[in-house]
Amino acid sequence: MADPAHSDFSLRWRWLLPVVALVGLFHFSPLSDALNRGFFDAASRHPLKAPPLPDNSALVLVDEKTMTAMSAQGVRWPFPRLIFAQLIASLHLAGAEKVVVDFTFFEESDAMQDQLLAGVAAAAPSVVLARTTERPPVFWDEAFVGAHPQFFRSPRSGLVEFPADADGVARRYPLADSLAAVATGRTDAAAGGLLRWHGGLQAMEARGVPVFSAADFIAVGRPIIERLANAAPDLDAPGLAAALAAEPVLQGPLANAVRGRVVFVGANASGTFDVKPMPVGKVEPGILLHWTAWTNLVAGGFITALAWPFVLGATVLSGVAVLLAGLNRTSVIAPVGIAVVLAGLLFGGAYAGLSAGWWLPPATPAAGVSLVLLGVVVENFWREQRRKREIQAMFGAYVDPGVVEELVRNPAAIRLGGERREATVFFSDLAGFTDLSEKLPAEQMVEVVNAYLEETSECLHRHGAYVDKYIGDAVMAVLGAPQQLPDHAVAACHAALEARAALAGINARYATKVGVHLEVRIGLNTGEMVVGNLGSSRKKQYTVMGDTVNLASRLEGANKAFGTGILLGEETARRVQGAMVTRPLARLRVKGKLQAIEVHTLHGVAGSLPADEKEFVETYRAGYTALCQRRFAEAAAAFTRALALRPADLTTRRWQLEATSLIQSPPPPDWEPVISLDSK
């Protein structure tokens, strides 16, 4: 036999290597990225600890209020450059520290309005405009910048590319030359990273970030632009700058609300097409991305994604922990428990890490835990199956496989004691075994008996029986224990019929060889009995006992008195009606019992009897019914007809004679067709 330890080791490597390969494939699959992104988004919406928030920012949005106000003036989106000049001028004169504008102005426009906006934006040193990698703001081209170097000593525009992941959601922010970097003056910012989110627009407002409608500032800026245009009719940048410098600083609640703040200007109205999918919401204003990056630069720093060695280490350590928990265990409770704890630590750690500024993608380590756990469960299952096979190999030749399976599933069942259960008991015995043993040499007798026992046992096993014991040529079996068997009475009848049919084959095989003809008698009885492991501490046997069992044994012997092959107890016959064809023989009173029971003989499966046998059974039943109802003349006539069909049937002849006699000498009122057996 192979060494179990070596077998376990070999098996473990056979599943461990594919698991490693699967984890690797999962890590580089789109599914891994999707799961990590989903977890990151959920954790960003509900952080363990809110990231620090600068107290000097504000948002000014082209919102629905702005769209309504402009529509009332006959202005549609995209607004003319004049409107944006009014907005920028009012924010600058209100004392905003920075005015960070997230508009690219790619639409066609009036040249004079372009010149006006270019001059006002250049003249206001607080203004930072948006650009893309393909083109700068249309009115701040190389010619304009070159002609007015005094306004561009430091970067005045930043990139506003939308850095979406594969699912279209922006989670990272490239800092180099970005709008957020220029707004902070961090020209050295090059790396960027994952953003630490403060939530969507509503969450920002709830945390105290001022959010204003652009409509109010546009209205304030309208007279300012009119004065600037009058002061510098050529709309040249130096003239506009001088005029802007001469303007008084705005006062009042609106100006005070943005004074000293870094103001981010964007749009979130439905018609502006500037809402973007972000981890904190599917439709947030695009300016929120740049504002979040700015807050990360100023207050909290970006989230650092840990490099692949950390992910690999977490995966290996977690997988090894699950593997060690499952080594040489018959139960999967420990590895499952460890796996659950590790999964909690992985996801909990990743969740907490985000608030601390670190990101360890948990999908791959979690997949490693799951796949290793699956391997451990499969290995434990295989070991359990091997243990069952070993028990089968050790005991299967001596104990019925049904009992072995029960013991494998429930080792605690190997204890003295038992339970009451309803089942059907099968007893069979070879007729004339004593004569057979005298005629045949021992070797041939054993060969014939073994052939009979083999065939009978196979018939029983096919129908779910437990072969309790062999007593010489006798077989005792139970149907309904240890395994539950719903139709155990019907199954017992099938097994009995097949056992008698198999005996015909044995007779044909040995008729010439040993010159013997075997007959078998079978008794079946259904009822409640005690089942369990009975015996001493040295030797136990799963068996049954009780009156039901004793009566089954008596029925097997009673076949001799009735000249039958299979006798059924009253309860067995009742349960198989409709499925089997039976014939009532008598009310039988056995030795030691006062109450008689009606016994039946089994003819076959319903619908399978030959026509002549079917006619015989029906005729006999009519006679037996008449006999029980004391219609003796009718009974005698029916039994006479049945006897003509089966002249050798002992019971028919008995009742034909009895009925004829009772016609002349009627019995007392309490008479029943009872037969008493004095022998066991």
Salt bridges, closest charged atoms under 4 A:
ASP8 OD1 - ARG386 NH1 2.98
ASP41 OD1 - ARG171 NE 2.75
ASP102 OD1 - HIS290 NE2 3.90
GLU107 OE1 - ARG81 NH1 3.96
ASP114 OD1 - ARG81 NE 2.81
ASP165 OD2 - ARG171 NH1 2.89
ASP167 OD2 - ARG37 NE 3.37
ASP167 OD2 - ARG171 NH2 2.65
ASP188 OD1 - ARG186 NE 3.51
ASP216 OD1 - LYS65 NZ 3.18
GLU247 OE1 - ARG227 NH2 2.76
GLU379 OE2 - ARG12 NH2 2.59
GLU379 OE2 - ARG383 NH1 2.75
GLU384 OE2 - ARG387 NH2 2.68
ASP400 OD1 - HIS461 NE2 2.67
GLU406 OE1 - ARG409 NH2 2.90
GLU419 OE2 - ARG421 NH2 2.64
GLU422 OE2 - ARG575 NH2 2.70
GLU447 OE2 - LYS513 NZ 2.79
GLU455 OE2 - ARG509 NH2 3.74
ASP468 OD1 - LYS469 NZ 2.73
GLU498 OE1 - ARG462 NH2 3.09
GLU498 OE2 - HIS463 NE2 2.81
GLU519 OE2 - HIS517 NE2 3.10
GLU528 OE1 - ARG420 NH1 3.82
ASP547 OD2 - LYS593 NZ 3.22
GLU556 OE2 - ARG521 NE 3.64
GLU571 OE2 - ARG574 NH2 2.46
GLU571 OE2 - ARG575 NE 2.77
GLU598 OE1 - HIS600 NE2 3.25
GLU613 OE2 - HIS603 ND1 2.76
GLU634 OE1 - ARG631 NH1 2.39
ASP649 OD1 - ARG583 NH2 3.03
GLU672 OE1 - ARG587 NE 3.62
